[in-house]
Amino acid sequence: MKAKKHAKNSIIRNPYYTIILMIVSLVAVLAYIWKTTPAQDDGNEPGSGSVSKKQNITNQRKAFFQTGNHEFFTSSRTLLGTVVTIQAGTDDPKKAVAMVRAGFKEIRRLLTLLGPTGPGRPVSEINASSGGPPVKVGTDLMNVLVASKKIADLTGGAFDPTWAVLAPFRHSDKKNSKSLDQSKVASAVKLVDYQLLILDRENSTARLEKKGMALDLAEVAKGYAADRAAQVLAGMGCKSALINVGGNIHALGGHDSKPWEIGIKDPSNSKKLLGTVAVRDMALATSGNLEKSFSGDGPRYHQILDPRTGMPARNTKAVSVIAPTGIEAGALKAAFFVMGPKDALKLANKLENIEMLIVDPNDRIMMTPGFTKVFKINHGK
């Protein structure tokens, strides 16, 4: 017994044996990571357009974590310039990886389809054909256009999917704001009118009546993509997932038998949280004027414009909306931001299954009754 013990201790003290053992362990760890990590998309699937792999998808973070009886896989990528994060939980890690991969694939497909520019993209074709013949569109785009037009009508044009001609008048610095030509803004506003977006659902066509009009579906495309990704995951058996497409979130189920807790940034300091909101099987979208904005000698300039005037919305600092779908959350948060606290609250309180938090320029927080029930303010901010 003593001889065996001596031999064992000699092996442990052998430096070569120790090095070999470390190498074997490292190889085993790398093999596990490779096996459980979703493969990079090749950028050549249908609908990917001409965007290169490097531009199209950049993997940023992957990790497993376990809570309760579920194994969660979380991964972040940049898809067509939009940061996307998906967390999916099941009792099988391999299934979670497959679900996340499928979610990214669906989101990339829809962001490509609903994007405003690019060869063969229907939105680009509709814009190019403005004032001319109708353009054939698929089911996804028709769904988004019908919902967008409905919300535009509901909000009196405070949200308008035909606002794209105003994009050149968004300002992110004081230097550019000096070149603002009010006459050009006024001319552009005449080309913004959701009522001139003609949809023929029977023949699956869309048309912009006036020459020079243009669609931009950015406010709703990301929310719709998050919704559809959630449907894909649910179809694969996932009952718990959180999908974030550029700040447009869809919460599928809850997190370990509880709602998902989602932080809302402080509109006065992006490094701090205003508070957290608990959501389950709902969509959440937030807008704020802190990023890409400045205060000069006049009003605050930022990228959130009132499509009815072409000027920056001035009566709101931030908005968060909870809704059944990402299209509703995205479009309504844009409309509520433009409308301002008084009118936004009046409308939100009339809408079924819609909850809202809004912050005015003086940092006063106002909420619908339903939002107060799920929101926890950060008193230490």
BELGIFEN-V494195 format. One record per backbone hydrogen bond with DSSP energy under -1.0 kcal/mol. CO is the residue of the C=O (numbers start at 1). NH is the residue of the N-H. If there is no record, write none. Layout:
CO,NH
CO,NH
This chain:
1,5
2,6
3,7
4,8
5,9
6,10
7,11
8,12
9,13
14,18
15,19
16,20
17,21
18,22
19,23
20,24
21,25
22,26
23,27
24,28
25,29
26,30
27,31
28,32
29,33
30,34
31,35
32,36
45,48
52,56
53,57
56,80
58,78
61,76
63,74
65,72
67,70
70,67
71,90
72,65
73,88
74,63
75,86
76,60
76,61
77,84
79,82
82,79
83,246
84,77
85,244
86,75
87,242
88,73
90,71
92,96
93,97
94,98
95,99
96,100
97,101
98,102
99,103
100,104
101,105
102,106
103,107
104,108
105,109
106,110
107,111
108,112
109,113
110,114
118,121
121,125
122,126
123,127
124,128
125,129
127,130
129,132
135,206
138,142
139,143
140,144
141,145
142,146
143,147
144,148
145,149
146,150
147,151
148,152
149,153
150,154
151,155
152,157
153,156
155,158
160,163
161,216
163,166
164,167
166,169
167,170
173,177
176,179
177,180
181,185
182,186
183,187
184,188
185,189
188,191
189,192
193,196
194,197
196,209
198,207
200,205
204,137
205,200
206,135
207,198
208,131
210,213
214,164
217,220
217,221
220,224
221,225
222,226
223,227
224,228
225,229
226,230
227,231
228,232
229,233
230,234
231,235
233,238
234,237
240,89
241,252
242,87
243,250
244,85
245,248
248,245
249,284
250,243
252,241
258,255
260,279
262,277
264,274
264,275
266,269
269,272
272,266
274,378
275,264
276,376
277,262
279,260
282,251
283,323
284,249
285,321
287,319
294,301
301,294
304,313
306,309
306,310
311,306
317,289
318,359
319,287
320,357
321,285
322,355
323,283
325,329
326,330
327,331
328,332
329,333
330,334
331,335
332,336
333,337
334,338
335,339
336,340
340,344
341,345
342,346
343,347
344,348
345,349
347,350
351,354
355,322
356,368
357,320
358,366
359,317
359,318
360,363
364,360
366,358
368,372
371,374
374,278
376,276
377,379
378,381
